Amino acid sequence: MNKLSLFFLFVLLATFLNAAVYKGQRVFVKECLTCHKDGLELLASKDMKAWGALMDKQGSELAEVHLKDIRAEDSWSYFSGALYIKKSKHLRQFLVEYARDSGNIPTLD
């Protein structure tokens, strides 16, 4: 394989493996806004570093927060399931992108 082919293969793989903010926004709207009605307030509750720390290790800390809270009982099946783990990289990207100190404001529709 020549260097140019190898470069294009790398770019293609990187595109598929990277998290996408728009996918994270879909997850946020579908899964988070059902309980957290004011999504903008929730996003602004933490800075980029704090959201990143909560979403480390495939979002295990954020899941743990929800699984320990009786008020979050409706979301327990989601946070303990494989779908959350699968989509956590996208949710992480979205949460960090629109954190309090990011300077970005999403449209939640």
VENVEN-V480487 format. One record per residue. N is the residue number from 1. OMEGA is omega in whole degrees, -180 to 180 (NA if undefined). Layout:
# VENVEN-V480487
<<N OMEGA> <N OMEGA>>
This chain:
# VENVEN-V480487
<<1 179> <2 -174> <3 -179> <4 178> <5 178> <6 178> <7 -180> <8 176> <9 178> <10 180> <11 179> <12 178> <13 180> <14 179> <15 -179> <16 -175> <17 -178> <18 176> <19 -179> <20 -179> <21 -178> <22 176> <23 176> <24 177> <25 176> <26 178> <27 -179> <28 -179> <29 -176> <30 -171> <31 -172> <32 -175> <33 177> <34 179> <35 -178> <36 -173> <37 -180> <38 -176> <39 180> <40 178> <41 178> <42 180> <43 -178> <44 -179> <45 -178> <46 175> <47 -175> <48 -179> <49 -179> <50 177> <51 179> <52 180> <53 178> <54 -176> <55 175> <56 178> <57 178> <58 176> <59 -176> <60 -180> <61 177> <62 177> <63 -179> <64 178> <65 -179> <66 -177> <67 179> <68 -175> <69 -179> <70 179> <71 -179> <72 -176> <73 180> <74 -178> <75 -176> <76 -179> <77 179> <78 -176> <79 177> <80 -177> <81 -179> <82 -179> <83 178> <84 -180> <85 -179> <86 -175> <87 -176> <88 -180> <89 178> <90 178> <91 178> <92 -179> <93 180> <94 -178> <95 179> <96 -179> <97 -176> <98 177> <99 -177> <100 -175> <101 -179> <102 -177> <103 -180> <104 177> <105 -178> <106 167> <107 -175> <108 177> <109 NA>>
